[in-house]
Amino acid sequence: MSLAGQVYVEHRTMPGWEGSLPFYAFKCPAHGTVVDYPHGYDQRLDCPKCHRERDFLRILTG
């Protein structure tokens, strides 16, 4: 993980999905090692824990 910054874990199919996507393990500065799939055209890996925290703060602040 130190060279590429990410490591392939497996292909997963989530509820409501038609197909599967590759999931990768990577380091989040705030949460340590997390697993997620590439998002958007730039195929970025977002920390799912950071994402949930941002959503929660949006709900609290309106």
N, C-alpha and C positions, 0 to 999 in steps of 0.2 A: 504494500500500500504506500510505502514511503516514496517509491520512484514515480508511480503513475498518479498517486493521490486518491485512487479508487481501486476497488477489487470487485470483479464480477461475482455475484452470489448465486443467482439462479433466475430463470424466467418464471414469472408468477402471473396468474390471472386473478383479478380482483372481482368482487361481486358487481355485476352490471357490465363488465367488460366483455367484448366479443372475442378478443385474442389475449395474448400474453405480451409482457414487456420484460426487458432485462432489468434486474435490480442489482444495485451496487452498494457496497459498504464504503464509507468515506468518513473522514474526521470533520466534525463540527467544532469550532473553537469553544462554543458554549456547552455542548452536550456530549462531547467525545465521539466515539464511533457510532454511526447511525446507518440505516439502510433506506434507500429510496430509488425511484426510477427517474430517468432523464425527462425533463420538462421543456416544452417549447421548442422553437426552431433551433435555438442554440444548444439544446440538449443539456441544460444545466441541472445539477444535482442540488436540490434544496433540502435542508434539514427539516424533517417532518415535525420535530418538537418545536423548533423556532416558528414554523408556520402556525402551529396550534396556539402558541403563545401570542403571536401577532393577531390572530383571529379573536382570541379571548380579550385582548386589550381593546380591539375595535368595538367589541360588544359593550365593554365597560364604559368606554368614552363616548359611545354613540356615534 
